[in-house]
């Protein structure tokens, strides 16, 4: 997904129905780690993204991409989610 061009209402976390706009808002409030985004928005905490996401993948990589995009940093490859394991 090209998150830079994605619409604000594009869903990032399908199991918790969290949009790009909600994630970006949380990032702009200083929530710049996956754990903080999970706490602020509940994204990446449902455990069903692999089943519900059309890409068939957990949303954690998308959230990390958004954090990198909106903080102008490289994605933290060490940070990951265990909700969809």
Backbone as a printed PyTorch tensor [residue, N CA C, xyz], in Angstrom:
tensor([[[  0.8420,  -1.1740,   0.0000],
         [  0.0000,   0.0000,   0.0000],
         [  0.8900,   1.2420,   0.0000]],

        [[  0.5420,   2.1800,  -0.8170],
         [  1.2380,   3.4680,  -0.8140],
         [  0.5140,   4.3780,   0.1720]],

        [[  0.9930,   4.3970,   1.3990],
         [  0.2960,   5.1410,   2.4580],
         [  0.3590,   6.6420,   2.2600]],

        [[  1.3410,   7.1250,   1.5420],
         [  1.4270,   8.5610,   1.2810],
         [  0.2360,   9.0200,   0.4290]],

        [[ -0.1630,   8.1840,  -0.5170],
         [ -1.2680,   8.5310,  -1.4210],
         [ -2.6230,   8.0090,  -0.9440]],

        [[ -2.6260,   7.1510,   0.0550],
         [ -3.8800,   6.5420,   0.5180],
         [ -4.8040,   7.6000,   1.1250]],

        [[ -6.0800,   7.4200,   0.9300],
         [ -7.0850,   8.3280,   1.5080],
         [ -7.0820,   8.2160,   3.0250]],

        [[ -7.4750,   9.2860,   3.6820],
         [ -7.5170,   9.3030,   5.1450],
         [ -8.4390,   8.2260,   5.7090]],

        [[ -9.4960,   7.8810,   4.9680],
         [-10.4450,   6.8880,   5.4790],
         [-10.0450,   5.4460,   5.1420]],

        [[ -8.8830,   5.2780,   4.5230],
         [ -8.3870,   3.9240,   4.2310],
         [ -8.1710,   3.1700,   5.5470]],

        [[ -8.7250,   1.9870,   5.6410],
         [ -8.5750,   1.1910,   6.8540],
         [ -7.1640,   0.6020,   6.9130]],

        [[ -6.5450,   0.7390,   8.0730],
         [ -5.2230,   0.1630,   8.3220],
         [ -5.3940,  -1.1350,   9.0950]],

        [[ -6.1590,  -1.0790,  10.1760],
         [ -6.4180,  -2.2550,  11.0020],
         [ -7.8600,  -2.6920,  10.7790]],

        [[ -8.0270,  -3.8130,  10.1130],
         [ -9.3630,  -4.2930,   9.7560],
         [-10.1060,  -4.9040,  10.9420]],

        [[ -9.4080,  -5.5460,  11.8560],
         [-10.1290,  -6.1890,  12.9520],
         [-10.6060,  -5.1670,  13.9930]],

        [[ -9.9900,  -4.0050,  14.0550],
         [-10.4370,  -2.9500,  14.9800],
         [-10.9880,  -1.7390,  14.2390]],

        [[-11.0280,  -1.8140,  12.8960],
         [-11.5970,  -0.7640,  12.0480],
         [-10.9520,   0.6070,  12.3140]],

        [[ -9.6250,   0.6390,  12.2740],
         [ -8.8720,   1.8680,  12.5270],
         [ -8.3400,   2.3980,  11.1940]],

        [[ -8.6150,   3.6650,  10.9350],
         [ -8.2440,   4.2790,   9.6590],
         [ -6.8540,   4.9100,   9.6780]],

        [[ -6.3990,   5.2360,   8.4900],
         [ -5.1420,   5.9600,   8.3440],
         [ -5.1940,   7.2620,   9.1330]],

        [[ -6.2900,   8.0050,   9.0370],
         [ -6.4110,   9.2910,   9.7330],
         [ -6.2460,   9.1290,  11.2410]],

        [[ -6.8210,   8.0670,  11.7960],
         [ -6.6970,   7.8370,  13.2400],
         [ -5.2510,   7.5360,  13.6320]],

        [[ -4.5740,   6.7500,  12.8080],
         [ -3.1740,   6.4210,  13.0770],
         [ -2.3140,   7.6840,  12.9630]],

        [[ -2.5170,   8.4410,  11.8960],
         [ -1.7310,   9.6620,  11.6830],
         [ -1.9660,  10.6580,  12.8170]],

        [[ -3.1980,  10.7920,  13.2440],
         [ -3.5150,  11.6930,  14.3600],
         [ -2.7510,  11.2670,  15.6210]],

        [[ -2.7390,   9.9900,  15.8820],
         [ -2.0180,   9.4770,  17.0530],
         [ -0.5140,   9.7350,  16.9290]],

        [[  0.0260,   9.5490,  15.7330],
         [  1.4530,   9.8090,  15.5070],
         [  1.7580,  11.2780,  15.7810]],

        [[  0.9220,  12.1510,  15.2680],
         [  1.1350,  13.5860,  15.4400],
         [  1.0080,  14.0180,  16.9010]],

        [[  0.3660,  13.1990,  17.7140],
         [  0.2660,  13.4700,  19.1480],
         [  1.4550,  12.8850,  19.9150]],

        [[  2.4200,  12.3210,  19.1960],
         [  3.6280,  11.8090,  19.8370],
         [  3.6750,  10.3170,  20.0420]],

        [[  2.6930,   9.6040,  19.5500],
         [  2.6650,   8.1420,  19.6680],
         [  3.4390,   7.5550,  18.4970]],

        [[  4.7430,   7.3840,  18.6790],
         [  5.6160,   7.0440,  17.5590],
         [  6.2300,   5.6520,  17.6350]],

        [[  5.5870,   4.7690,  18.3790],
         [  5.9870,   3.3630,  18.3880],
         [  4.7340,   2.5250,  18.1810]],

        [[  4.9250,   1.2960,  17.7760],
         [  3.7830,   0.3980,  17.5830],
         [  3.0120,   0.2460,  18.8940]],

        [[  3.7230,   0.0780,  19.9910],
         [  3.0640,  -0.0920,  21.2830],
         [  2.2040,   1.1200,  21.6310]],

        [[  2.7210,   2.3150,  21.4170],
         [  1.9420,   3.5300,  21.7180],
         [  0.7320,   3.6610,  20.8040]],

        [[  0.8920,   3.3050,  19.5300],
         [ -0.2480,   3.3400,  18.5990],
         [ -1.3070,   2.3320,  19.0470]],

        [[ -0.8730,   1.1530,  19.4790],
         [ -1.8220,   0.1530,  19.9740],
         [ -2.5940,   0.6950,  21.1770]],

        [[ -1.8900,   1.3140,  22.1020],
         [ -2.5340,   1.8510,  23.3130],
         [ -3.4910,   2.9890,  22.9790]],

        [[ -3.1090,   3.8520,  22.0510],
         [ -3.9160,   5.0340,  21.7280],
         [ -5.1310,   4.7010,  20.8640]],

        [[ -4.9660,   3.7770,  19.8980],
         [ -6.0320,   3.5480,  18.9130],
         [ -6.6690,   2.1640,  18.9760]],

        [[ -6.0610,   1.2270,  19.6530],
         [ -6.4250,  -0.1900,  19.7120],
         [ -6.1140,  -0.9400,  18.4140]],

        [[ -5.5160,  -0.2510,  17.4470],
         [ -5.0950,  -0.9240,  16.2120],
         [ -4.0690,  -1.9990,  16.5600]],

        [[ -4.0960,  -3.0580,  15.8070],
         [ -3.1190,  -4.1450,  15.9470],
         [ -3.2380,  -4.8490,  17.3000]],

        [[ -4.4600,  -4.9670,  17.7800],
         [ -4.6880,  -5.6710,  19.0390],
         [ -5.8050,  -6.7050,  18.9330]],

        [[ -6.3980,  -6.8330,  17.7550],
         [ -7.5530,  -7.7080,  17.6120],
         [ -7.2460,  -9.1520,  17.3160]],

        [[ -6.1020,  -9.4130,  16.7180],
         [ -5.7190, -10.7940,  16.4460],
         [ -6.2960, -11.4110,  15.1940]],

        [[ -7.0540, -10.6470,  14.3940],
         [ -7.6570, -11.2270,  13.1930],
         [ -7.2700, -10.5240,  11.9060]],

        [[ -6.2600,  -9.6660,  11.9510],
         [ -5.8980,  -8.9220,  10.7410],
         [ -5.5430,  -9.8510,   9.5860]],

        [[ -4.8210, -10.9070,   9.8580],
         [ -4.4290, -11.8070,   8.7710],
         [ -5.6500, -12.3820,   8.0610]],

        [[ -6.7320, -12.5710,   8.7890],
         [ -7.9490, -13.1000,   8.1950],
         [ -8.8090, -11.9940,   7.5780]],

        [[ -8.8520, -10.8250,   8.2000],
         [ -9.7520,  -9.7620,   7.7610],
         [ -9.1280,  -8.7960,   6.7490]],

        [[ -7.8210,  -8.6130,   6.8150],
         [ -7.1270,  -7.6950,   5.9220],
         [ -7.0750,  -8.2990,   4.5210]],

        [[ -7.5090,  -7.5610,   3.5000],
         [ -7.4700,  -8.0950,   2.1330],
         [ -6.0660,  -8.5290,   1.6870]],

        [[ -5.0290,  -7.9390,   2.2860],
         [ -3.6620,  -8.3290,   1.9250],
         [ -3.2640,  -9.6430,   2.5860]],

        [[ -4.0440, -10.0990,   3.5560],
         [ -3.7370, -11.3360,   4.2530],
         [ -2.5910, -11.2170,   5.2350]],

        [[ -2.3120,  -9.9840,   5.6750],
         [ -1.1790,  -9.7460,   6.5690],
         [ -1.6150,  -8.9440,   7.7910]],

        [[ -0.8650,  -9.0780,   8.8440],
         [ -1.0750,  -8.2750,  10.0430],
         [ -0.8430,  -6.8080,   9.7000]],

        [[ -1.5520,  -5.9240,  10.3490],
         [ -1.4520,  -4.4860,  10.0700],
         [ -0.2110,  -3.8410,  10.6840]],

        [[  0.5510,  -4.5540,  11.4790],
         [  1.6930,  -3.9420,  12.1590],
         [  2.6880,  -3.3360,  11.1680]],

        [[  2.9450,  -3.9950,  10.0540],
         [  3.8820,  -3.4540,   9.0700],
         [  3.3570,  -2.1500,   8.4810]],

        [[  2.0490,  -2.0640,   8.2650],
         [  1.4560,  -0.8330,   7.7460],
         [  1.5600,   0.2940,   8.7680]],

        [[  1.3260,  -0.0310,  10.0220],
         [  1.4380,   0.9800,  11.0780],
         [  2.8760,   1.4750,  11.1800]],

        [[  3.8300,   0.5670,  11.1340],
         [  5.2320,   0.9600,  11.1830],
         [  5.6100,   1.8130,   9.9770]],

        [[  5.0370,   1.5150,   8.8200],
         [  5.2820,   2.3330,   7.6270],
         [  4.7320,   3.7430,   7.8130]],

        [[  3.5490,   3.8520,   8.4030],
         [  2.9660,   5.1690,   8.6600],
         [  3.7950,   5.9510,   9.6700]],

        [[  4.2730,   5.2850,  10.7070],
         [  5.1280,   5.9570,  11.6850],
         [  6.3770,   6.4900,  10.9820]],

        [[  6.9900,   5.6690,  10.1570],
         [  8.1930,   6.0930,   9.4370],
         [  7.8860,   7.2720,   8.5120]],

        [[  6.7760,   7.1950,   7.8110],
         [  6.3930,   8.2450,   6.8690],
         [  6.1410,   9.5770,   7.5700]],

        [[  5.4380,   9.5380,   8.6720],
         [  5.0370,  10.7800,   9.3400],
         [  6.0290,  11.2670,  10.3920]],

        [[  7.0820,  10.5130,  10.6330],
         [  8.1370,  10.9880,  11.5320],
         [  9.4510,  11.1350,  10.7780]],

        [[  9.4270,  10.8160,   9.4870],
         [ 10.6090,  10.9130,   8.6370],
         [ 11.7700,  10.0970,   9.1930]],

        [[ 11.4470,   8.8700,   9.6040],
         [ 12.4520,   7.9500,  10.1170],
         [ 12.3370,   6.6300,   9.3600]],

        [[ 13.3330,   5.8090,   9.5200],
         [ 13.2800,   4.4710,   8.9210],
         [ 12.3950,   3.5880,   9.7850]],

        [[ 11.6260,   2.6780,   9.1790],
         [ 10.8020,   1.7640,   9.9820],
         [ 11.6720,   0.9370,  10.9210]],

        [[ 11.1920,   0.7240,  12.1230],
         [ 11.9150,  -0.0780,  13.1060],
         [ 11.6260,  -1.5450,  12.8260]],

        [[ 12.5620,  -2.2100,  12.1760],
         [ 12.3600,  -3.6130,  11.7940],
         [ 12.3560,  -4.5500,  12.9960]],

        [[ 12.8490,  -4.0840,  14.1200],
         [ 12.8560,  -4.9010,  15.3380],
         [ 11.4920,  -4.8900,  16.0280]],

        [[ 10.7230,  -3.8520,  15.7760],
         [  9.4240,  -3.7300,  16.4330],
         [  8.4030,  -4.5330,  15.6120]],

        [[  7.6300,  -5.3480,  16.2920],
         [  6.6170,  -6.1410,  15.6140],
         [  5.4720,  -6.4660,  16.5640]],

        [[  4.4580,  -6.9780,  16.0100],
         [  3.2440,  -7.3000,  16.7570],
         [  3.1300,  -8.8150,  16.9300]],

        [[  2.5540,  -9.2020,  18.0360],
         [  2.3390, -10.6280,  18.2460],
         [  0.8430, -10.9610,  18.2600]],

        [[ -0.0150,  -9.9730,  17.9760],
         [ -1.4550, -10.2250,  18.0630],
         [ -1.9510, -11.1780,  16.9730]],

        [[ -1.2480, -11.2340,  15.8780],
         [ -1.7090, -12.0740,  14.7760],
         [ -0.8440, -13.3080,  14.5650]],

        [[ -0.0480, -13.6310,  15.5350],
         [  0.8570, -14.7820,  15.3930],
         [  0.1050, -16.0840,  15.3460]]])
